[in-house]
Amino acid sequence: MFPLRKTFVALDFETANSGRHTVCAVGAVAVERGKIVQEWDTLVRPPTEDFSHSDIHGITAEKVLYAPTFSEVWRTLRPLLREYGLVIAHNAAFEKSVLETCRSYFNLRLPDLEWGCTLRLARAKLPYLTGHRLPTVCKHLRIPLGRHHDALSDARACAQVWLALV
């Protein structure tokens, strides 16, 4: 059910609005043999001025005015994902759909990827929790989250949740 490996990339996207192609931040944490070896994040200038999710993550159109586009960010992100092959995310269905929508919208090529989901894993391993949102799981496992909805903070916490539960 779960690819129980300890070498992977934990990935988190933040979007400007409900459009899955409106990525405004990305965070990635590379893990090899259970140790974090690389962290990378960037703001992204989405193809929209509608930032209706700013109240969630605090990112505004002004903050990303000079940020790279997703197509430019993809030049760094794609090799990282291809190298590790396994992508871990909290609610991987959402992150995967963001990546697929961006692939279609920006006409990008995706590498073959395997996905693991810390939300599904936490539900399976910690069924007694009252909820399985990332902050809840982190609190239970005593994993520092930092600022929730900060792409790098969420990716780092997700990596640590995965390692704690596999």
Residue pairs with C-beta under 8 A, 6 or more apart in sequence:
1 124
2 116
2 117
2 120
2 121
2 124
2 166
3 86
3 114
3 116
4 166
5 86
5 166
6 31
6 32
6 33
6 34
6 163
6 166
7 31
7 32
7 33
7 84
7 86
8 30
8 31
8 84
8 86
8 87
8 88
8 116
8 159
8 162
9 28
9 29
9 30
9 31
9 80
9 81
9 84
9 86
9 87
9 88
10 28
10 29
10 31
10 87
10 88
10 89
10 155
10 156
10 158
10 159
10 162
11 26
11 27
11 28
11 81
11 87
11 88
11 89
11 95
11 155
11 158
12 26
12 27
12 28
12 89
12 90
12 95
12 151
12 152
12 154
12 155
12 158
13 23
13 25
13 26
13 95
13 98
13 99
13 151
14 23
14 24
14 25
14 26
14 53
14 56
14 57
14 59
14 149
14 151
15 22
15 23
15 24
15 46
15 53
15 98
16 22
16 23
16 24
16 46
16 48
16 50
16 51
16 52
16 53
16 54
16 59
16 61
17 48
17 50
17 51
17 52
17 53
18 52
18 53
19 46
19 48
19 50
19 101
20 97
20 98
20 100
20 101
20 102
21 46
21 47
21 70
21 98
21 101
21 102
21 104
21 105
21 106
22 46
22 47
22 48
22 50
23 44
23 46
23 70
23 73
23 98
23 102
24 43
24 44
24 45
24 46
24 51
24 57
24 59
24 64
24 67
25 41
25 42
25 43
25 44
25 57
25 59
25 150
25 151
26 41
26 42
26 44
26 73
26 77
26 151
27 39
27 40
27 41
27 150
27 151
27 152
27 153
27 154
27 155
27 156
28 38
28 39
28 40
28 41
28 77
28 80
28 81
28 155
29 36
29 38
29 39
29 40
29 152
29 155
29 156
29 158
29 159
30 36
30 37
30 38
30 39
30 40
30 80
30 84
31 37
31 159
31 162
31 163
34 163
36 156
36 159
38 80
39 152
39 155
39 156
40 76
40 80
40 152
41 151
41 152
41 155
42 67
42 68
42 73
42 76
43 59
43 63
43 64
43 67
44 64
44 67
44 68
44 69
44 70
44 73
45 64
45 65
45 66
45 67
45 68
45 69
46 64
46 70
47 69
47 105
49 61
51 59
51 60
51 61
53 59
54 60
56 149
57 149
57 150
58 149
70 102
70 106
71 106
71 108
74 102
74 106
74 108
78 108
78 109
78 110
78 111
81 87
81 111
81 113
82 111
85 111
85 112
85 113
85 114
86 113
86 114
86 115
86 116
87 95
87 96
87 113
87 114
87 115
87 116
88 115
88 116
88 117
88 118
88 158
88 159
88 162
89 95
89 96
89 115
89 116
89 117
89 118
89 158
90 117
90 118
90 119
90 134
90 137
90 154
90 157
90 158
90 161
91 117
91 119
92 115
92 116
92 117
92 118
92 119
92 120
93 117
96 115
99 110
100 110
102 108
103 109
103 110
116 162
118 134
118 137
118 158
118 161
118 162
118 165
119 132
119 134
121 161
121 162
121 165
121 166
122 129
122 132
122 137
122 161
122 165
123 132
125 165
126 132
126 137
126 140
126 165
129 136
129 137
129 140
130 136
134 145
134 148
134 154
134 157
134 158
134 161
135 145
135 148
137 143
137 161
138 144
138 145
138 157
138 160
138 161
139 145
141 160
141 161
141 164
141 165
143 157
143 160
143 161
143 164
144 157
145 153
145 154
145 157
146 153
146 156
146 157
147 153
148 154
